[in-house]
Amino acid sequence: MKRHVRLARLLEIVGQRGKVEVEELSAELTVSTATVRRDLDHLAEQSLLTRTRGGAVASSVSYDLPLRYKSGRHAPQKSRIATEVAALVPPGAVVGLNGGTTTTEIARVLSTRRDLTTRDGPGLTVVTNALNIAAELAVRRHLKLVVTGGVARPHSFELTGPLATKVLSEIALDLVILGVDALDPDGGAFAHHEGEANINRLMVRRGTRVVVAADSSKLGLHAFARICEIGAVHTVVTDAEVPADLKRRFEAAGVDLRAV
């Protein structure tokens, strides 16, 4: 197991259980107790959990993993999803992208599409509130980049707050590509953080079409803050592991669900 995957798993376990012991983590992750101790010390140094004698306890951020620890989870599925979603974007479109590992991968695929480099004007206009996506796209001369402004959240690199809402309220988006923490055919789309949900909600309202990009582990679930109702979502691109009954529920709600 790669270290970033193990660290993400450690944070998930601590977040779910509240308190863990080194010995049980060692057995569950099939690594040595020395490795577990080093990993827990590393996460504690970043205030992602609190070390105790013989283990660790959860801190408030254990439920919202930093982007760098999420990036390795479901990587093959996210790569396929990114390729499928990027193909839905027509040249010359104005596209909104929020933060997240899947949307970051989508941005990378879009930035290398050859058909976007042959236009006289911008091959694509990307509006984003994600600092990491903005940093990657800023060097692409064939793309016009608009960053919302706002206050940065260190765990997701997303900009939130009144400055971000002011920019979004003045623009129109042809397509919104939305990364979510949870998506339910009855409840809609959700984020863990209410500030991110608010910006994402406004992005949805400014878009003509909304595509949610989410691996199947996020489907059928709820999170703390709702972004939008399922009726605002036109297409969901997910992986082939989505259960058949859940797929039928999304389709019954009027969503075009594509499992890749």
WOVEN-V378351 format. One line per field, one symbol per residue. psi: psi as a letter, one per 40 degrees, with the letter a starting at -180 (. if undefined). Layout:
psi = ???
This chain:
psi = hiddddddddddddddddhiidddddddefiidddddddddddddefeihiiheaiiiideeeghiddeddehfddddddddddddeehiieihhhhaiiddddddddddeehdeeeeidahdihhhiehddddddedehdehhhhhdiahhhddeeihiadddddddeeiihdhhhhiidihheddaiiidhddddddddddddeidihhhhhieeeieiiadhhdiideehdihhaieehidddddddddeehhhhh.
